[in-house]
Amino acid sequence: MQNNKQHKELKALISLLDEPDAEVYEQISLKIHAYGTDAIPVLEESWEQSFDPFLQERIEDIIHLIQLDDLYADLYSWAQFGKDDLMRGFMLAARYQYPDLNAEKIIQQVGQLMQDVWLELNPKLTALEKIKVVNHILFDIHKFRGNKSNIKSPDNLYLNILLETRKGNPLSIGILYIIIARSLKLPVYGVDLPNHFVLAYMDVGENMNMESSENDQAIFYVNPFNRGMLFTHNEIEAYIKQMKLPHNDSYFQACDNLTIIRRLFGELVSLHQELGNKEKVEELRKLGSAI
């Protein structure tokens, strides 16, 4: 929170943002930047009161840089202390493109999906039957689909857009699937397969914390991009041979949340490289380095 003196100083600095000298402007910008997120409401107010496109653009640039710093700090904190919460990591990634993300709305939307699955589950169901319930709710009732017509859009990777459009790519639909399944104590994990993200239903035995280890074996695999279609270890082997990849045990094993969110940032970088968005590529690389 700012006191009156700080607020006045900040307003005075913002009033100088039309400074024509580039070096002087840089110093003013850095001083405003140092106020952190406290400066954003004041900057937004100044933007609304201005009719100068040049000044508005400068204000937008400063807000963006402050938001990037704040997001980097939140991602670093999540990676260090909160990585068990996959949904928070997923929401933080979406904040890059959508800094005003309505987290409460997203939590409610995902909570509704969890409840819809929970109502159909019972302890007597087999692992296969439980996954069929998840598939039915996500793909038949709520109509989630792979966005095959626009697969290279970065928006496919953002949780808010996935919930809004019901369309995503293998990674985004897979992450949502994991969040829902794990909230209901189903041992579903991501598998970091090259060029494709799939899920594994793990045999975690008596490990009620469901912290997957190298000793745990996948009972079967799930393709989130193809309406939750089930497949086996042999089919992953065939895929690896088809891709001409060397054998790697990790292609069959569960991966952790940090690996998943790192992959998400990696995919965003690749998509923006293809689109020629050099600035976004650099920003996303820096954000990914926080994890």
matplotlib code that plots the C-alpha trace (Angstrom):
import matplotlib.pyplot as plt

x = [0.0, 1.2, 1.0, -0.1, 3.5, 4.3, 1.1, 1.9, 5.4, 4.1, 1.5, 4.3, 6.5, 3.6, 3.0, 6.5, 6.0, 5.7, 9.4, 10.9, 14.4, 14.8, 17.4, 15.4, 12.3, 14.1, 15.0, 11.4, 10.2, 12.6, 11.5, 7.8, 8.7, 10.3, 6.9, 5.8, 2.2, 1.2, 1.8, -0.7, -4.0, -2.4, -1.0, -4.4, -6.2, -3.7, -4.2, -8.0, -7.5, -5.2, -6.1, -2.5, -1.9, 1.9, 1.5, -1.0, 1.4, 4.2, 1.9, 0.9, 4.6, 5.3, 2.3, 3.3, 6.8, 5.6, 3.1, 5.9, 8.1, 5.2, 4.4, 8.0, 8.1, 4.8, 6.1, 9.3, 7.4, 5.1, 8.0, 9.7, 6.8, 3.5, 4.2, 1.7, -1.0, -1.1, -4.1, -2.3, 0.7, -1.7, -3.5, -0.1, 0.8, -2.4, -1.7, 1.1, -1.5, -4.4, -3.0, -6.5, -7.5, -10.5, -9.1, -12.3, -14.4, -11.9, -11.9, -15.7, -15.7, -13.2, -15.0, -18.2, -16.4, -15.0, -18.4, -20.0, -17.4, -17.6, -21.4, -20.9, -18.1, -18.3, -15.7, -16.9, -15.8, -12.7, -9.9, -11.2, -14.7, -13.6, -11.7, -14.8, -16.8, -14.2, -14.2, -18.0, -18.3, -15.5, -16.0, -19.7, -21.4, -19.1, -18.0, -14.2, -12.4, -9.0, -8.7, -7.7, -8.6, -6.4, -3.8, -1.0, -2.8, -1.1, -4.6, -4.9, -2.6, -4.4, -6.8, -9.3, -9.7, -9.9, -12.8, -14.5, -14.2, -14.0, -11.1, -7.5, -4.4, -3.1, -1.2, -4.0, -6.7, -4.3, -3.5, -7.2, -7.9, -5.1, -6.4, -9.9, -8.8, -6.3, -8.8, -11.0, -8.0, -7.6, -3.9, -3.7, -0.4, 1.2, 3.6, 6.2, 6.1, 7.9, 5.5, 2.5, 1.3, -0.5, -1.7, -1.0, -3.3, -0.7, -0.7, 0.3, -0.4, -0.8, 0.8, -2.2, -0.3, -0.1, 3.4, 4.4, 7.8, 9.9, 8.6, 5.0, 3.7, 1.1, -2.0, -3.0, -2.6, -5.1, -5.0, -6.7, -6.6, -8.7, -11.7, -9.7, -9.0, -7.2, -4.0, -1.1, 2.6, 3.1, 1.4, 3.8, 6.7, 5.3, 4.9, 8.6, 9.7, 7.6, 9.1, 12.6, 13.4, 15.9, 14.3, 13.9, 12.2, 10.6, 8.4, 6.5, 6.6, 4.7, 6.2, 5.9, 4.0, 7.2, 7.9, 4.3, 4.4, 7.9, 6.6, 3.7, 6.1, 8.3, 5.3, 4.3, 7.8, 7.7, 4.3, 5.3, 8.6, 6.6, 4.4, 7.5, 6.7, 10.3, 9.4, 6.9, 9.5, 12.0, 9.5, 8.2, 11.7, 12.5, 9.2, 10.0, 13.4, 11.6, 10.4]
y = [0.0, 3.5, 6.5, 9.9, 11.0, 7.9, 8.3, 11.9, 11.0, 8.3, 10.6, 13.2, 10.6, 9.4, 13.0, 13.1, 10.0, 12.2, 13.1, 13.3, 12.4, 8.6, 8.4, 10.6, 8.7, 5.4, 6.8, 7.9, 4.5, 2.6, 4.7, 4.0, 0.3, 0.2, 0.8, -2.7, -3.7, -0.7, 1.4, -0.4, 1.2, 4.7, 3.9, 2.6, 5.7, 7.9, 5.8, 6.4, 10.1, 10.5, 11.0, 10.8, 7.4, 7.8, 8.3, 5.5, 3.1, 4.0, 3.4, 0.0, -0.9, -0.1, -2.0, -5.0, -5.0, -4.8, -7.6, -9.8, -9.2, -10.1, -13.2, -14.3, -14.0, -16.0, -18.7, -19.0, -19.2, -21.8, -23.9, -23.7, -24.0, -24.7, -27.2, -29.7, -27.4, -28.1, -25.8, -22.8, -23.5, -23.7, -20.5, -18.7, -19.7, -18.2, -14.9, -14.2, -13.6, -12.7, -10.7, -9.9, -13.5, -14.2, -16.9, -17.3, -17.9, -20.5, -22.3, -22.4, -23.8, -26.5, -27.3, -27.9, -30.4, -32.1, -32.3, -33.7, -36.5, -37.2, -37.7, -40.5, -42.3, -45.0, -47.1, -50.3, -49.2, -50.6, -48.3, -48.7, -47.8, -44.8, -43.4, -44.1, -41.9, -39.0, -39.4, -39.3, -36.1, -34.3, -35.4, -36.4, -34.1, -31.0, -31.5, -30.9, -31.4, -31.3, -28.1, -29.9, -27.0, -24.5, -26.7, -24.1, -21.3, -20.4, -19.9, -23.7, -23.7, -21.3, -22.7, -19.8, -20.2, -24.0, -23.6, -21.0, -22.7, -26.4, -26.7, -27.2, -29.3, -32.5, -30.7, -28.3, -31.0, -33.4, -31.0, -30.3, -34.1, -34.6, -31.8, -33.3, -36.9, -36.2, -34.1, -37.3, -39.5, -41.1, -41.8, -40.1, -38.5, -36.9, -38.7, -36.4, -38.1, -36.2, -34.3, -35.7, -35.5, -38.5, -39.7, -42.7, -44.4, -45.6, -48.6, -46.7, -49.6, -48.5, -45.1, -43.0, -39.8, -40.8, -39.5, -41.5, -43.2, -45.1, -48.3, -47.5, -49.0, -47.7, -49.9, -48.2, -44.9, -42.3, -40.0, -36.7, -35.3, -38.2, -38.2, -40.2, -43.2, -45.9, -47.6, -49.7, -49.8, -51.6, -48.7, -46.2, -48.4, -48.5, -44.7, -44.3, -46.6, -44.6, -41.4, -43.0, -42.0, -43.9, -45.8, -43.7, -45.0, -41.6, -42.1, -44.7, -43.1, -40.4, -37.0, -34.3, -31.0, -28.9, -30.9, -30.3, -26.6, -26.3, -28.2, -25.7, -22.8, -24.7, -25.2, -21.6, -20.6, -22.9, -21.7, -18.0, -18.7, -20.1, -17.0, -14.7, -13.1, -12.6, -10.4, -13.0, -15.7, -13.9, -13.1, -16.7, -18.1, -15.9, -16.9, -20.5, -20.1, -19.4, -23.0]
z = [0.0, -0.8, 1.5, 0.2, -0.3, -2.5, -4.4, -5.2, -6.2, -8.5, -10.1, -10.7, -12.4, -14.6, -15.6, -17.1, -19.3, -22.5, -22.1, -25.6, -24.5, -24.6, -21.8, -19.5, -20.3, -19.4, -16.0, -15.3, -16.5, -14.2, -11.2, -11.9, -12.4, -9.0, -7.4, -8.6, -8.8, -6.6, -9.6, -11.9, -10.7, -10.9, -14.3, -15.5, -14.2, -16.1, -19.3, -19.0, -18.5, -21.5, -25.1, -26.4, -28.1, -27.6, -23.9, -23.6, -25.3, -22.9, -20.0, -21.4, -21.8, -18.2, -16.9, -19.0, -17.6, -14.0, -14.6, -16.1, -13.0, -10.8, -12.7, -12.7, -8.9, -8.6, -10.9, -8.9, -5.7, -7.1, -8.3, -4.9, -2.5, -4.3, -7.1, -5.7, -6.9, -10.7, -11.3, -9.8, -12.1, -15.1, -14.1, -13.7, -17.2, -18.5, -16.7, -19.2, -22.0, -19.7, -16.8, -15.5, -15.3, -13.1, -10.9, -8.8, -12.0, -13.2, -9.8, -9.9, -13.5, -12.7, -9.4, -11.3, -13.6, -10.5, -8.9, -12.1, -12.2, -8.4, -8.6, -11.1, -9.2, -6.6, -4.8, -6.5, -9.9, -11.5, -12.7, -16.3, -15.3, -13.3, -16.4, -18.5, -16.1, -16.4, -20.2, -20.3, -18.3, -20.0, -23.6, -23.9, -21.4, -21.5, -25.1, -24.6, -27.9, -29.5, -31.5, -34.7, -37.0, -35.3, -33.5, -33.6, -31.8, -28.5, -27.0, -27.0, -24.0, -21.7, -19.1, -19.3, -23.1, -22.8, -20.3, -22.4, -25.8, -24.7, -27.2, -26.6, -27.5, -26.0, -23.2, -22.0, -22.1, -20.4, -17.6, -17.0, -17.0, -14.4, -12.2, -12.1, -11.7, -8.9, -7.0, -6.9, -5.8, -9.1, -9.8, -13.2, -14.2, -17.2, -19.5, -21.1, -24.5, -27.4, -29.7, -27.8, -24.2, -22.8, -19.4, -17.3, -14.8, -12.3, -10.0, -6.8, -4.5, -0.9, -1.5, -0.5, -1.1, -4.7, -5.1, -8.1, -8.1, -10.6, -9.0, -9.9, -13.1, -15.5, -15.7, -19.0, -20.8, -21.9, -24.9, -23.8, -27.3, -28.7, -26.2, -23.6, -25.8, -23.9, -25.1, -23.8, -23.2, -26.6, -28.4, -26.9, -28.0, -31.5, -31.5, -30.4, -33.2, -35.7, -34.5, -34.7, -31.1, -28.9, -26.0, -22.9, -19.7, -19.1, -22.1, -20.1, -16.7, -14.8, -14.8, -12.1, -12.2, -12.8, -15.9, -17.1, -16.6, -18.1, -21.1, -21.4, -21.5, -24.0, -26.3, -26.0, -27.0, -30.0, -31.2, -30.9, -32.8, -35.7, -35.6, -35.5, -32.2, -31.1, -28.1, -26.7, -27.2, -25.1, -22.4, -22.3, -22.1, -19.1, -17.4, -18.0, -16.4, -13.1, -12.9]

ax = plt.figure().add_subplot(projection="3d")
ax.plot(x, y, z, "-o")
ax.set_aspect("equal")
plt.show()
